[in-house]
Amino acid sequence: MTPTPHLDDVSPRTTALIQRELEKRRFSALVAAIREHEARAAVRPVRERPHDQALYRRVLQLSGRGR
């Protein structure tokens, strides 16, 4: 049987790379959720709140899609 490496055996550099990848996945999931919300809101108009719009603009900027 091949031994399974433990996270304690992983180098700090590899741990940092894994952490960065997890953060990227979480951010991508957040952006996808916001896109889904925007798509639903476009179909069913709701009163836009300025602080919501500011948040959406900022997330789009961070994702590289915004202005």
PyMOL Python script that loads the backbone (N, CA, C, O; Angstrom):
from pymol import cmd

cmd.read_pdbstr("""\
ATOM      1  N   MET A   1       0.843  -1.174   0.000  1.00  0.00           N
ATOM      2  CA  MET A   1       0.000   0.000   0.000  1.00  0.00           C
ATOM      3  C   MET A   1       0.898   1.250   0.000  1.00  0.00           C
ATOM      4  O   MET A   1       1.866   1.332   0.756  1.00  0.00           O
ATOM      5  N   THR A   2       0.563   2.203  -0.847  1.00  0.00           N
ATOM      6  CA  THR A   2       1.329   3.438  -0.944  1.00  0.00           C
ATOM      7  C   THR A   2       0.897   4.393   0.166  1.00  0.00           C
ATOM      8  O   THR A   2      -0.297   4.604   0.378  1.00  0.00           O
ATOM      9  N   PRO A   3       1.868   4.968   0.874  1.00  0.00           N
ATOM     10  CA  PRO A   3       1.482   5.908   1.937  1.00  0.00           C
ATOM     11  C   PRO A   3       0.857   7.179   1.348  1.00  0.00           C
ATOM     12  O   PRO A   3       1.263   7.657   0.289  1.00  0.00           O
ATOM     13  N   THR A   4      -0.113   7.698   2.043  1.00  0.00           N
ATOM     14  CA  THR A   4      -0.771   8.935   1.638  1.00  0.00           C
ATOM     15  C   THR A   4      -0.075  10.098   2.327  1.00  0.00           C
ATOM     16  O   THR A   4       0.073  10.096   3.549  1.00  0.00           O
ATOM     17  N   PRO A   5       0.357  11.098   1.551  1.00  0.00           N
ATOM     18  CA  PRO A   5       1.018  12.240   2.192  1.00  0.00           C
ATOM     19  C   PRO A   5       0.043  13.034   3.063  1.00  0.00           C
ATOM     20  O   PRO A   5      -1.131  13.176   2.719  1.00  0.00           O
ATOM     21  N   HIS A   6       0.514  13.529   4.146  1.00  0.00           N
ATOM     22  CA  HIS A   6      -0.290  14.363   5.036  1.00  0.00           C
ATOM     23  C   HIS A   6       0.001  15.825   4.723  1.00  0.00           C
ATOM     24  O   HIS A   6       1.059  16.160   4.190  1.00  0.00           O
ATOM     25  N   LEU A   7      -0.933  16.671   5.054  1.00  0.00           N
ATOM     26  CA  LEU A   7      -0.723  18.100   4.792  1.00  0.00           C
ATOM     27  C   LEU A   7       0.471  18.636   5.559  1.00  0.00           C
ATOM     28  O   LEU A   7       1.095  19.608   5.133  1.00  0.00           O
ATOM     29  N   ASP A   8       0.796  18.017   6.680  1.00  0.00           N
ATOM     30  CA  ASP A   8       1.956  18.464   7.451  1.00  0.00           C
ATOM     31  C   ASP A   8       3.261  18.213   6.687  1.00  0.00           C
ATOM     32  O   ASP A   8       4.276  18.857   6.954  1.00  0.00           O
ATOM     33  N   ASP A   9       3.228  17.273   5.735  1.00  0.00           N
ATOM     34  CA  ASP A   9       4.410  16.935   4.966  1.00  0.00           C
ATOM     35  C   ASP A   9       4.583  17.808   3.725  1.00  0.00           C
ATOM     36  O   ASP A   9       5.579  17.673   3.015  1.00  0.00           O
ATOM     37  N   VAL A  10       3.639  18.692   3.456  1.00  0.00           N
ATOM     38  CA  VAL A  10       3.669  19.541   2.268  1.00  0.00           C
ATOM     39  C   VAL A  10       4.508  20.781   2.565  1.00  0.00           C
ATOM     40  O   VAL A  10       4.441  21.348   3.656  1.00  0.00           O
ATOM     41  N   SER A  11       5.296  21.187   1.577  1.00  0.00           N
ATOM     42  CA  SER A  11       6.161  22.353   1.768  1.00  0.00           C
ATOM     43  C   SER A  11       5.329  23.631   1.917  1.00  0.00           C
ATOM     44  O   SER A  11       4.191  23.687   1.451  1.00  0.00           O
ATOM     45  N   PRO A  12       5.888  24.643   2.558  1.00  0.00           N
ATOM     46  CA  PRO A  12       5.161  25.909   2.701  1.00  0.00           C
ATOM     47  C   PRO A  12       4.797  26.523   1.349  1.00  0.00           C
ATOM     48  O   PRO A  12       3.739  27.136   1.210  1.00  0.00           O
ATOM     49  N   ARG A  13       5.661  26.362   0.364  1.00  0.00           N
ATOM     50  CA  ARG A  13       5.387  26.916  -0.967  1.00  0.00           C
ATOM     51  C   ARG A  13       4.170  26.216  -1.582  1.00  0.00           C
ATOM     52  O   ARG A  13       3.291  26.868  -2.145  1.00  0.00           O
ATOM     53  N   THR A  14       4.128  24.895  -1.470  1.00  0.00           N
ATOM     54  CA  THR A  14       2.997  24.134  -2.001  1.00  0.00           C
ATOM     55  C   THR A  14       1.718  24.483  -1.247  1.00  0.00           C
ATOM     56  O   THR A  14       0.651  24.609  -1.848  1.00  0.00           O
ATOM     57  N   THR A  15       1.828  24.638   0.054  1.00  0.00           N
ATOM     58  CA  THR A  15       0.667  25.029   0.860  1.00  0.00           C
ATOM     59  C   THR A  15       0.141  26.387   0.394  1.00  0.00           C
ATOM     60  O   THR A  15      -1.070  26.577   0.287  1.00  0.00           O
ATOM     61  N   ALA A  16       1.040  27.329   0.118  1.00  0.00           N
ATOM     62  CA  ALA A  16       0.633  28.653  -0.355  1.00  0.00           C
ATOM     63  C   ALA A  16      -0.044  28.555  -1.718  1.00  0.00           C
ATOM     64  O   ALA A  16      -1.030  29.246  -1.970  1.00  0.00           O
ATOM     65  N   LEU A  17       0.477  27.706  -2.592  1.00  0.00           N
ATOM     66  CA  LEU A  17      -0.134  27.539  -3.913  1.00  0.00           C
ATOM     67  C   LEU A  17      -1.525  26.928  -3.805  1.00  0.00           C
ATOM     68  O   LEU A  17      -2.447  27.342  -4.508  1.00  0.00           O
ATOM     69  N   ILE A  18      -1.674  25.952  -2.930  1.00  0.00           N
ATOM     70  CA  ILE A  18      -2.980  25.330  -2.714  1.00  0.00           C
ATOM     71  C   ILE A  18      -3.966  26.354  -2.160  1.00  0.00           C
ATOM     72  O   ILE A  18      -5.112  26.426  -2.603  1.00  0.00           O
ATOM     73  N   GLN A  19      -3.514  27.140  -1.193  1.00  0.00           N
ATOM     74  CA  GLN A  19      -4.374  28.168  -0.595  1.00  0.00           C
ATOM     75  C   GLN A  19      -4.798  29.187  -1.641  1.00  0.00           C
ATOM     76  O   GLN A  19      -5.956  29.603  -1.673  1.00  0.00           O
ATOM     77  N   ARG A  20      -3.863  29.592  -2.499  1.00  0.00           N
ATOM     78  CA  ARG A  20      -4.181  30.568  -3.544  1.00  0.00           C
ATOM     79  C   ARG A  20      -5.221  30.003  -4.514  1.00  0.00           C
ATOM     80  O   ARG A  20      -6.146  30.709  -4.916  1.00  0.00           O
ATOM     81  N   GLU A  21      -5.068  28.729  -4.888  1.00  0.00           N
ATOM     82  CA  GLU A  21      -6.027  28.091  -5.786  1.00  0.00           C
ATOM     83  C   GLU A  21      -7.415  28.024  -5.140  1.00  0.00           C
ATOM     84  O   GLU A  21      -8.419  28.260  -5.812  1.00  0.00           O
ATOM     85  N   LEU A  22      -7.479  27.708  -3.860  1.00  0.00           N
ATOM     86  CA  LEU A  22      -8.763  27.686  -3.155  1.00  0.00           C
ATOM     87  C   LEU A  22      -9.409  29.067  -3.136  1.00  0.00           C
ATOM     88  O   LEU A  22     -10.620  29.195  -3.314  1.00  0.00           O
ATOM     89  N   GLU A  23      -8.600  30.094  -2.921  1.00  0.00           N
ATOM     90  CA  GLU A  23      -9.126  31.458  -2.913  1.00  0.00           C
ATOM     91  C   GLU A  23      -9.658  31.837  -4.293  1.00  0.00           C
ATOM     92  O   GLU A  23     -10.701  32.482  -4.403  1.00  0.00           O
ATOM     93  N   LYS A  24      -8.947  31.439  -5.342  1.00  0.00           N
ATOM     94  CA  LYS A  24      -9.403  31.722  -6.701  1.00  0.00           C
ATOM     95  C   LYS A  24     -10.726  31.022  -6.988  1.00  0.00           C
ATOM     96  O   LYS A  24     -11.613  31.594  -7.623  1.00  0.00           O
ATOM     97  N   ARG A  25     -10.855  29.789  -6.523  1.00  0.00           N
ATOM     98  CA  ARG A  25     -12.106  29.051  -6.730  1.00  0.00           C
ATOM     99  C   ARG A  25     -13.264  29.704  -5.980  1.00  0.00           C
ATOM    100  O   ARG A  25     -14.372  29.806  -6.506  1.00  0.00           O
ATOM    101  N   ARG A  26     -13.006  30.144  -4.755  1.00  0.00           N
ATOM    102  CA  ARG A  26     -14.065  30.815  -3.980  1.00  0.00           C
ATOM    103  C   ARG A  26     -14.492  32.112  -4.663  1.00  0.00           C
ATOM    104  O   ARG A  26     -15.681  32.416  -4.756  1.00  0.00           O
ATOM    105  N   PHE A  27     -13.500  32.876  -5.141  1.00  0.00           N
ATOM    106  CA  PHE A  27     -13.798  34.135  -5.816  1.00  0.00           C
ATOM    107  C   PHE A  27     -14.593  33.871  -7.095  1.00  0.00           C
ATOM    108  O   PHE A  27     -15.550  34.587  -7.390  1.00  0.00           O
ATOM    109  N   SER A  28     -14.204  32.855  -7.847  1.00  0.00           N
ATOM    110  CA  SER A  28     -14.922  32.506  -9.071  1.00  0.00           C
ATOM    111  C   SER A  28     -16.359  32.113  -8.761  1.00  0.00           C
ATOM    112  O   SER A  28     -17.275  32.472  -9.500  1.00  0.00           O
ATOM    113  N   ALA A  29     -16.558  31.382  -7.681  1.00  0.00           N
ATOM    114  CA  ALA A  29     -17.911  30.994  -7.277  1.00  0.00           C
ATOM    115  C   ALA A  29     -18.735  32.225  -6.907  1.00  0.00           C
ATOM    116  O   ALA A  29     -19.919  32.304  -7.235  1.00  0.00           O
ATOM    117  N   LEU A  30     -18.113  33.179  -6.227  1.00  0.00           N
ATOM    118  CA  LEU A  30     -18.804  34.416  -5.871  1.00  0.00           C
ATOM    119  C   LEU A  30     -19.202  35.182  -7.123  1.00  0.00           C
ATOM    120  O   LEU A  30     -20.333  35.658  -7.226  1.00  0.00           O
ATOM    121  N   VAL A  31     -18.294  35.304  -8.063  1.00  0.00           N
ATOM    122  CA  VAL A  31     -18.586  36.011  -9.305  1.00  0.00           C
ATOM    123  C   VAL A  31     -19.710  35.299 -10.058  1.00  0.00           C
ATOM    124  O   VAL A  31     -20.601  35.955 -10.598  1.00  0.00           O
ATOM    125  N   ALA A  32     -19.679  33.974 -10.100  1.00  0.00           N
ATOM    126  CA  ALA A  32     -20.735  33.222 -10.781  1.00  0.00           C
ATOM    127  C   ALA A  32     -22.090  33.452 -10.116  1.00  0.00           C
ATOM    128  O   ALA A  32     -23.103  33.585 -10.802  1.00  0.00           O
ATOM    129  N   ALA A  33     -22.111  33.499  -8.798  1.00  0.00           N
ATOM    130  CA  ALA A  33     -23.368  33.741  -8.084  1.00  0.00           C
ATOM    131  C   ALA A  33     -23.905  35.135  -8.395  1.00  0.00           C
ATOM    132  O   ALA A  33     -25.112  35.321  -8.550  1.00  0.00           O
ATOM    133  N   ILE A  34     -23.018  36.099  -8.484  1.00  0.00           N
ATOM    134  CA  ILE A  34     -23.452  37.464  -8.799  1.00  0.00           C
ATOM    135  C   ILE A  34     -23.962  37.534 -10.231  1.00  0.00           C
ATOM    136  O   ILE A  34     -24.964  38.200 -10.493  1.00  0.00           O
ATOM    137  N   ARG A  35     -23.296  36.864 -11.156  1.00  0.00           N
ATOM    138  CA  ARG A  35     -23.776  36.838 -12.547  1.00  0.00           C
ATOM    139  C   ARG A  35     -25.161  36.205 -12.628  1.00  0.00           C
ATOM    140  O   ARG A  35     -26.032  36.693 -13.347  1.00  0.00           O
ATOM    141  N   GLU A  36     -25.358  35.123 -11.893  1.00  0.00           N
ATOM    142  CA  GLU A  36     -26.667  34.469 -11.871  1.00  0.00           C
ATOM    143  C   GLU A  36     -27.724  35.415 -11.300  1.00  0.00           C
ATOM    144  O   GLU A  36     -28.834  35.502 -11.823  1.00  0.00           O
ATOM    145  N   HIS A  37     -27.379  36.109 -10.244  1.00  0.00           N
ATOM    146  CA  HIS A  37     -28.300  37.079  -9.639  1.00  0.00           C
ATOM    147  C   HIS A  37     -28.642  38.186 -10.631  1.00  0.00           C
ATOM    148  O   HIS A  37     -29.801  38.581 -10.754  1.00  0.00           O
ATOM    149  N   GLU A  38     -27.625  38.686 -11.339  1.00  0.00           N
ATOM    150  CA  GLU A  38     -27.866  39.738 -12.325  1.00  0.00           C
ATOM    151  C   GLU A  38     -28.784  39.250 -13.434  1.00  0.00           C
ATOM    152  O   GLU A  38     -29.665  39.984 -13.881  1.00  0.00           O
ATOM    153  N   ALA A  39     -28.582  38.011 -13.880  1.00  0.00           N
ATOM    154  CA  ALA A  39     -29.421  37.451 -14.943  1.00  0.00           C
ATOM    155  C   ALA A  39     -30.877  37.350 -14.493  1.00  0.00           C
ATOM    156  O   ALA A  39     -31.793  37.676 -15.248  1.00  0.00           O
ATOM    157  N   ARG A  40     -31.081  36.894 -13.258  1.00  0.00           N
ATOM    158  CA  ARG A  40     -32.455  36.809 -12.734  1.00  0.00           C
ATOM    159  C   ARG A  40     -33.068  38.198 -12.569  1.00  0.00           C
ATOM    160  O   ARG A  40     -34.253  38.394 -12.839  1.00  0.00           O
ATOM    161  N   ALA A  41     -32.268  39.149 -12.129  1.00  0.00           N
ATOM    162  CA  ALA A  41     -32.779  40.505 -11.922  1.00  0.00           C
ATOM    163  C   ALA A  41     -33.128  41.159 -13.257  1.00  0.00           C
ATOM    164  O   ALA A  41     -34.042  41.981 -13.326  1.00  0.00           O
ATOM    165  N   ALA A  42     -32.408  40.799 -14.310  1.00  0.00           N
ATOM    166  CA  ALA A  42     -32.695  41.369 -15.626  1.00  0.00           C
ATOM    167  C   ALA A  42     -34.039  40.880 -16.154  1.00  0.00           C
ATOM    168  O   ALA A  42     -34.733  41.603 -16.869  1.00  0.00           O
ATOM    169  N   VAL A  43     -34.400  39.656 -15.801  1.00  0.00           N
ATOM    170  CA  VAL A  43     -35.677  39.093 -16.235  1.00  0.00           C
ATOM    171  C   VAL A  43     -36.823  39.665 -15.412  1.00  0.00           C
ATOM    172  O   VAL A  43     -37.897  39.960 -15.938  1.00  0.00           O
ATOM    173  N   ARG A  44     -36.585  39.816 -14.134  1.00  0.00           N
ATOM    174  CA  ARG A  44     -37.607  40.319 -13.218  1.00  0.00           C
ATOM    175  C   ARG A  44     -37.088  41.617 -12.597  1.00  0.00           C
ATOM    176  O   ARG A  44     -36.365  41.582 -11.602  1.00  0.00           O
ATOM    177  N   PRO A  45     -37.452  42.753 -13.179  1.00  0.00           N
ATOM    178  CA  PRO A  45     -36.917  44.019 -12.672  1.00  0.00           C
ATOM    179  C   PRO A  45     -37.274  44.267 -11.205  1.00  0.00           C
ATOM    180  O   PRO A  45     -38.415  44.087 -10.779  1.00  0.00           O
ATOM    181  N   VAL A  46     -36.276  44.679 -10.465  1.00  0.00           N
ATOM    182  CA  VAL A  46     -36.469  45.081  -9.081  1.00  0.00           C
ATOM    183  C   VAL A  46     -35.822  46.441  -8.895  1.00  0.00           C
ATOM    184  O   VAL A  46     -34.948  46.841  -9.665  1.00  0.00           O
ATOM    185  N   ARG A  47     -36.250  47.125  -7.892  1.00  0.00           N
ATOM    186  CA  ARG A  47     -35.664  48.426  -7.611  1.00  0.00           C
ATOM    187  C   ARG A  47     -34.193  48.246  -7.250  1.00  0.00           C
ATOM    188  O   ARG A  47     -33.869  47.531  -6.302  1.00  0.00           O
ATOM    189  N   GLU A  48     -33.312  48.883  -7.993  1.00  0.00           N
ATOM    190  CA  GLU A  48     -31.876  48.759  -7.729  1.00  0.00           C
ATOM    191  C   GLU A  48     -31.494  49.634  -6.549  1.00  0.00           C
ATOM    192  O   GLU A  48     -31.905  50.790  -6.442  1.00  0.00           O
ATOM    193  N   ARG A  49     -30.700  49.054  -5.672  1.00  0.00           N
ATOM    194  CA  ARG A  49     -30.197  49.809  -4.533  1.00  0.00           C
ATOM    195  C   ARG A  49     -28.764  50.228  -4.842  1.00  0.00           C
ATOM    196  O   ARG A  49     -27.974  49.413  -5.318  1.00  0.00           O
ATOM    197  N   PRO A  50     -28.422  51.475  -4.580  1.00  0.00           N
ATOM    198  CA  PRO A  50     -27.084  51.971  -4.929  1.00  0.00           C
ATOM    199  C   PRO A  50     -25.942  51.151  -4.326  1.00  0.00           C
ATOM    200  O   PRO A  50     -24.929  50.933  -4.991  1.00  0.00           O
ATOM    201  N   HIS A  51     -26.087  50.696  -3.086  1.00  0.00           N
ATOM    202  CA  HIS A  51     -24.990  49.942  -2.479  1.00  0.00           C
ATOM    203  C   HIS A  51     -24.836  48.569  -3.130  1.00  0.00           C
ATOM    204  O   HIS A  51     -23.730  48.032  -3.184  1.00  0.00           O
ATOM    205  N   ASP A  52     -25.945  47.990  -3.628  1.00  0.00           N
ATOM    206  CA  ASP A  52     -25.842  46.731  -4.363  1.00  0.00           C
ATOM    207  C   ASP A  52     -25.087  46.953  -5.672  1.00  0.00           C
ATOM    208  O   ASP A  52     -24.201  46.178  -6.032  1.00  0.00           O
ATOM    209  N   GLN A  53     -25.445  48.002  -6.362  1.00  0.00           N
ATOM    210  CA  GLN A  53     -24.790  48.290  -7.639  1.00  0.00           C
ATOM    211  C   GLN A  53     -23.295  48.555  -7.444  1.00  0.00           C
ATOM    212  O   GLN A  53     -22.478  48.136  -8.264  1.00  0.00           O
ATOM    213  N   ALA A  54     -22.941  49.242  -6.373  1.00  0.00           N
ATOM    214  CA  ALA A  54     -21.520  49.500  -6.092  1.00  0.00           C
ATOM    215  C   ALA A  54     -20.777  48.187  -5.847  1.00  0.00           C
ATOM    216  O   ALA A  54     -19.650  48.010  -6.311  1.00  0.00           O
ATOM    217  N   LEU A  55     -21.407  47.276  -5.122  1.00  0.00           N
ATOM    218  CA  LEU A  55     -20.798  45.974  -4.874  1.00  0.00           C
ATOM    219  C   LEU A  55     -20.612  45.203  -6.179  1.00  0.00           C
ATOM    220  O   LEU A  55     -19.539  44.651  -6.421  1.00  0.00           O
ATOM    221  N   TYR A  56     -21.634  45.160  -7.012  1.00  0.00           N
ATOM    222  CA  TYR A  56     -21.540  44.440  -8.279  1.00  0.00           C
ATOM    223  C   TYR A  56     -20.426  45.018  -9.146  1.00  0.00           C
ATOM    224  O   TYR A  56     -19.637  44.277  -9.732  1.00  0.00           O
ATOM    225  N   ARG A  57     -20.366  46.356  -9.224  1.00  0.00           N
ATOM    226  CA  ARG A  57     -19.309  46.983 -10.024  1.00  0.00           C
ATOM    227  C   ARG A  57     -17.926  46.613  -9.510  1.00  0.00           C
ATOM    228  O   ARG A  57     -17.021  46.335 -10.297  1.00  0.00           O
ATOM    229  N   ARG A  58     -17.761  46.609  -8.189  1.00  0.00           N
ATOM    230  CA  ARG A  58     -16.455  46.291  -7.604  1.00  0.00           C
ATOM    231  C   ARG A  58     -16.054  44.842  -7.874  1.00  0.00           C
ATOM    232  O   ARG A  58     -14.901  44.570  -8.210  1.00  0.00           O
ATOM    233  N   VAL A  59     -16.999  43.913  -7.728  1.00  0.00           N
ATOM    234  CA  VAL A  59     -16.686  42.504  -7.999  1.00  0.00           C
ATOM    235  C   VAL A  59     -16.325  42.322  -9.468  1.00  0.00           C
ATOM    236  O   VAL A  59     -15.392  41.586  -9.788  1.00  0.00           O
ATOM    237  N   LEU A  60     -17.052  42.983 -10.364  1.00  0.00           N
ATOM    238  CA  LEU A  60     -16.724  42.880 -11.775  1.00  0.00           C
ATOM    239  C   LEU A  60     -15.340  43.475 -12.072  1.00  0.00           C
ATOM    240  O   LEU A  60     -14.600  42.941 -12.898  1.00  0.00           O
ATOM    241  N   GLN A  61     -14.999  44.565 -11.410  1.00  0.00           N
ATOM    242  CA  GLN A  61     -13.658  45.141 -11.565  1.00  0.00           C
ATOM    243  C   GLN A  61     -12.599  44.138 -11.119  1.00  0.00           C
ATOM    244  O   GLN A  61     -11.605  43.926 -11.814  1.00  0.00           O
ATOM    245  N   LEU A  62     -12.812  43.531  -9.974  1.00  0.00           N
ATOM    246  CA  LEU A  62     -11.843  42.588  -9.446  1.00  0.00           C
ATOM    247  C   LEU A  62     -11.709  41.345 -10.332  1.00  0.00           C
ATOM    248  O   LEU A  62     -10.643  40.733 -10.402  1.00  0.00           O
ATOM    249  N   SER A  63     -12.804  40.983 -11.003  1.00  0.00           N
ATOM    250  CA  SER A  63     -12.768  39.791 -11.848  1.00  0.00           C
ATOM    251  C   SER A  63     -12.207  40.101 -13.234  1.00  0.00           C
ATOM    252  O   SER A  63     -12.002  39.188 -14.034  1.00  0.00           O
ATOM    253  N   GLY A  64     -11.958  41.372 -13.528  1.00  0.00           N
ATOM    254  CA  GLY A  64     -11.415  41.742 -14.818  1.00  0.00           C
ATOM    255  C   GLY A  64     -12.461  42.017 -15.872  1.00  0.00           C
ATOM    256  O   GLY A  64     -12.119  42.282 -17.024  1.00  0.00           O
ATOM    257  N   ARG A  65     -13.739  41.962 -15.501  1.00  0.00           N
ATOM    258  CA  ARG A  65     -14.814  42.201 -16.459  1.00  0.00           C
ATOM    259  C   ARG A  65     -15.327  43.633 -16.404  1.00  0.00           C
ATOM    260  O   ARG A  65     -16.010  44.084 -17.323  1.00  0.00           O
ATOM    261  N   GLY A  66     -15.006  44.343 -15.341  1.00  0.00           N
ATOM    262  CA  GLY A  66     -15.555  45.686 -15.162  1.00  0.00           C
ATOM    263  C   GLY A  66     -14.669  46.759 -15.741  1.00  0.00           C
ATOM    264  O   GLY A  66     -13.590  46.494 -16.271  1.00  0.00           O
ATOM    265  N   ARG A  67     -15.146  47.956 -15.628  1.00  0.00           N
ATOM    266  CA  ARG A  67     -14.413  49.123 -16.160  1.00  0.00           C
ATOM    267  C   ARG A  67     -13.363  49.595 -15.196  1.00  0.00           C
ATOM    268  O   ARG A  67     -12.655  50.562 -15.479  1.00  0.00           O
TER     269      ARG A  67
END
""", "prot")
cmd.dss("prot")
cmd.show_as("cartoon", "prot")
cmd.util.cbc("prot")
cmd.orient("prot")
